Each structure stands twice: as C-alpha cells, then as structure tokens.
Amino acid sequence: MAMKTRHPKIRDLVTQIEALSSEERLELLSAVLTPEMELRLLTEELSQRASGFDPDEIARDIDETVREVRLRRRAATA
C-alpha cells in the first residue's frame, strides 16, 4: 500500500492491514465496502478492460442502479 500521510492513526491502520493475510484483507474489504462502492469499483475495472464503451454512459447506468437499490431498500424497511 505504501501510503504517505501525516496522520499516525492512518499509518498504523495501513501497517495493520498490510500485515493481514490475503483472506483477512478480503474479509475486511467485504465488511467495509458498501454494495454501491463495490459496484463502482467493479465497473471501473470493467471499463478499463473494455474499450469502446462511453464512461459517462456507464456512470449514468451505475447511478441509476444505485438509486433503484436504495429505493428498494427503503421500501423494504418501511
């Protein structure tokens, strides 16, 4: 990771995360990432692999999907 920061707490966290095994890091990311963040990261990765797609169009589709998911969650909890 090699993050440069003046904040000692962040440096300590980076050191602790780097010390984790791959499985533990994956578990940590799964616990921290929201579904929306995970979707955005996956989409960014796919757009890097797939040329010819309009990044703005992909971003609009993601935003629309995120809005739909949030609406469904609100409806489910109401």
Residue pairs with C-beta under 8 A, 6 or more apart in sequence:
1 14
1 17
1 18
3 10
3 11
3 14
5 11
5 14
17 25
17 28
20 28
33 41
35 69
36 66
36 69
39 62
39 65
39 66
40 62
43 58
43 62
47 53
47 55
47 58
